[in-house]
Amino acid sequence: MDLGPHAAFILGAYGFTALVILGLVAHAFLDRRAQERALARLAQEPAPRGRR
């Protein structure tokens, strides 16, 4: 594959894009774990009493 004189730019752009996508996937994974922990904590709390 010949990318011509712009090979460094093209490969750099693909590399940067891969890093951004991996970062988004990692963030989603970590956020899901945090949300599950928060939901489990809320499920253990007693239900609030209604207003009168």
Protein Blocks (a to p, Z undefined) as FASTA:
>chain_A
ZZbjmlmmmmmmmmmmmmmmmmmmmmmmmmmmmmmmmmmmmmmpccddddZZ
